[in-house]
Amino acid sequence: MDDPRELLEAGRFDELAHDDHPLWRGLALLELRRYLEASRVFEDAPDARSSGTMMELAGAARWLAGDREAAIERWIAALDAGYDSPSGPVKPPALLVYAGKRMGDERYVLRGMRLLGKLWKPKVGRVWPGPVAGFLLDKVEPERFLEDGYEDVELEARRLAAAHFWAALKDEDHAREHYQRAAQAEGACALEVEHHLARGELAEQQAE
């Protein structure tokens, strides 16, 4: 089989859906909108509960399948999961803020913001997704949040997709434009949980 990253970037999701690794298989199923299958792949992966990335993606799959309470459970589980960098733990509380705002439940918003406040330090903001905490806490200006990126084209495409997703949460007047940018299939953007949630937001808007 071809390299899974190449299949992902080429949009060959039907082929990637048979990959041996649960991450690639689950991402392909998300792109194919087979959300319940994707959630099971992420959740049944070896050591899934100790992987923040797997729990984030499992939560996104559940959210997109319409099971929002289960999605939040996965994102809460991600709070205690492992990450490779000091900035990694920023993502789960940010997702709680997103869920709380979308569900109109201030409990999750307050919990997420409180945790982000504990995590935020200037050095955390130097490495993505650290700036997400600063942005949601109003410590990083929107222009800087969107524009301060990577020279590496692939990393920048991923960062920008995620950044536009969070920008939409605070800029409701231009939310659709931000979601469209986040949902674009550029490079390895499908590796970002925000890319998939943005696609879900656009689908909901179209259905209204």
CORBELWO-V866055 format. One record per pair of residues at least 4 apart in sequence whose ideal C-beta (glycine too) atoms are under 8 Angstrom apart, sorted by the first residue. I is the first residue (numbers start at 1). J is the second residue. D is the distance in whole Angstrom. If there is no record, write none. Layout:
# CORBELWO-V866055
I J D
I J D
This chain:
# CORBELWO-V866055
1 7 8
1 15 7
1 18 8
1 19 7
2 6 5
2 7 5
2 12 8
2 15 8
3 7 7
4 8 6
4 16 6
4 19 5
4 21 7
4 24 4
5 9 6
5 188 6
6 10 6
7 12 4
7 13 8
7 15 6
7 16 4
7 19 8
7 24 8
7 28 8
8 12 8
8 13 8
8 16 6
8 24 7
8 27 6
8 28 7
8 188 6
8 190 6
8 191 8
9 187 6
9 188 6
11 31 8
11 185 6
12 16 6
13 17 6
13 28 4
13 31 5
13 32 5
14 28 8
14 32 7
15 28 8
16 24 6
16 25 7
16 27 7
16 28 4
17 25 6
17 28 4
17 29 6
17 32 6
17 34 8
18 25 7
19 24 4
19 25 5
19 28 7
20 25 8
21 25 7
22 26 6
22 41 5
22 42 7
22 44 7
22 45 4
22 46 8
22 48 8
22 54 8
23 27 6
23 42 8
23 45 7
23 53 7
23 54 7
23 57 8
24 28 6
25 29 7
25 41 5
26 30 6
26 38 5
26 41 4
26 42 5
26 45 8
26 57 6
26 58 8
26 61 7
27 31 7
27 38 8
27 57 7
27 190 5
27 191 7
28 32 6
29 34 4
29 35 8
29 37 5
29 38 4
29 41 6
29 61 8
30 34 8
30 35 7
30 38 5
30 57 7
30 60 7
30 61 6
30 64 7
30 190 7
30 196 5
31 185 8
31 190 6
31 196 8
33 64 8
34 38 6
35 39 6
35 61 5
35 62 8
35 64 5
35 65 4
36 40 7
36 61 7
36 65 5
37 41 6
38 42 6
38 57 8
38 61 4
39 43 6
39 58 5
39 61 4
39 62 5
39 65 7
39 70 8
40 44 6
41 45 7
42 48 6
42 54 5
42 55 8
42 57 5
42 58 4
42 61 6
43 48 6
43 54 8
43 58 5
43 74 8
44 48 7
45 51 7
45 54 5
47 51 6
48 54 4
48 55 7
48 58 7
49 55 7
49 77 6
49 81 7
50 81 6
50 82 5
51 55 7
51 81 6
51 82 6
52 56 6
52 78 5
52 81 4
52 82 6
52 83 5
52 88 6
52 89 7
52 91 7
52 92 7
53 57 6
53 83 8
54 58 6
54 81 8
55 59 6
55 74 5
55 75 7
55 77 5
55 78 4
55 81 5
55 92 7
56 60 7
56 74 8
56 75 7
56 78 5
56 91 6
56 92 7
56 95 7
56 193 5
57 61 6
57 193 6
57 196 8
58 62 6
58 74 5
59 63 6
59 70 8
59 71 4
59 72 7
59 73 8
59 74 3
59 75 4
59 78 7
59 95 7
59 193 8
60 64 6
60 71 7
60 193 5
60 196 5
60 197 6
61 65 6
61 71 8
61 196 8
62 67 5
62 68 7
62 70 4
62 71 4
62 74 6
63 67 7
63 68 6
63 71 4
63 99 7
63 197 7
63 200 7
64 196 7
64 197 7
64 199 8
64 200 5
67 71 6
68 72 7
68 99 7
68 103 6
69 73 7
70 74 7
71 75 7
71 99 7
72 76 6
72 96 7
72 99 5
72 108 7
73 77 6
74 78 7
75 79 8
75 92 5
75 95 5
75 96 6
75 99 7
76 92 7
76 96 7
77 81 7
78 91 7
78 92 4
78 95 8
79 89 7
79 92 5
79 93 7
79 115 7
81 92 8
83 88 3
83 89 5
84 88 6
85 127 6
86 123 8
86 124 6
86 127 7
86 130 8
87 124 5
87 125 8
87 126 8
87 127 5
87 128 7
87 129 6
87 130 3
88 129 7
89 93 8
89 119 6
90 94 6
90 116 7
90 119 6
90 124 7
90 129 5
90 130 6
90 132 5
90 133 5
91 95 6
91 129 5
91 132 7
91 193 7
92 96 7
92 115 8
93 97 7
93 111 7
93 112 4
93 113 8
93 114 8
93 115 4
93 116 5
93 119 7
93 133 8
94 98 7
94 112 6
94 116 7
94 129 7
94 132 5
94 133 7
94 136 6
94 166 7
95 99 6
95 112 7
95 193 7
96 100 6
96 108 5
96 109 8
96 111 6
96 112 3
96 115 8
97 101 6
97 108 7
97 109 5
97 112 4
97 113 6
97 116 7
97 136 6
97 169 8
98 102 6
98 112 8
98 169 6
98 197 7
99 103 6
99 105 8
99 108 5
100 104 8
100 105 5
100 106 6
100 107 7
100 108 3
100 109 4
100 110 8
100 111 8
100 112 6
101 109 6
101 169 6
103 108 7
105 109 7
106 110 6
107 111 6
108 112 6
109 113 6
110 114 6
111 115 6
112 116 6
113 117 6
113 136 7
113 137 7
114 118 7
115 119 6
116 120 6
116 133 4
116 136 6
116 137 6
117 137 6
119 124 6
119 133 6
120 124 6
120 125 7
120 133 5
120 134 6
120 137 6
120 139 7
121 125 7
122 126 7
124 130 4
124 133 6
124 134 8
125 130 5
125 131 5
125 133 7
125 134 5
125 139 8
125 140 7
126 130 6
128 132 8
128 150 8
128 155 8
128 159 5
128 162 7
129 133 8
129 162 7
130 134 7
131 135 6
131 140 5
131 145 6
131 148 7
131 163 8
132 136 6
132 162 7
132 163 8
132 166 6
133 137 6
133 139 8
134 139 4
134 140 4
134 145 8
135 139 8
135 140 5
135 142 7
135 145 5
135 166 6
135 167 8
135 170 8
136 166 7
136 169 8
136 170 8
140 144 6
140 145 5
141 145 7
142 146 6
142 167 6
142 170 7
142 171 7
143 147 6
144 148 5
145 163 6
145 166 8
145 167 7
146 160 7
146 163 5
146 164 7
146 167 6
149 156 5
149 159 5
149 160 6
150 155 4
150 156 4
150 159 6
151 156 7
152 156 6
153 157 6
153 187 7
154 158 7
154 187 5
154 188 6
155 159 6
156 160 6
157 161 6
157 186 5
157 187 4
157 188 7
157 189 6
158 162 7
158 187 7
158 188 6
158 189 6
158 191 6
158 192 5
159 163 6
160 164 6
160 181 7
161 165 7
161 181 7
161 182 5
161 183 8
161 184 7
161 186 7
161 189 4
161 192 5
161 194 6
161 195 5
161 198 7
162 166 7
162 182 7
162 192 5
162 194 4
162 195 7
163 167 6
164 168 7
164 178 4
164 179 7
164 181 4
164 182 4
164 198 7
165 169 7
165 178 7
165 179 7
165 182 4
165 194 4
165 195 7
165 197 6
165 198 5
166 170 7
166 194 7
167 171 5
167 174 8
167 178 5
168 172 8
168 174 8
168 175 4
168 176 8
168 178 4
168 179 5
168 182 7
168 198 7
168 201 7
169 175 8
171 175 6
171 178 6
174 178 6
175 179 6
175 201 8
176 180 6
176 202 7
176 205 6
177 181 7
178 182 6
178 198 8
179 183 6
179 198 4
179 201 5
179 202 5
179 205 8
180 184 7
180 198 8
180 202 7
182 189 8
182 194 6
182 195 6
182 198 4
183 195 6
183 198 4
183 199 5
183 202 6
184 189 7
185 189 6
185 190 7
189 195 5
190 195 6
190 196 7
191 195 8
192 196 8
193 197 6
194 198 6
195 199 7
196 200 7
197 201 7
198 202 7
199 203 6
200 204 6
201 205 7
202 206 6
203 207 6
204 208 7
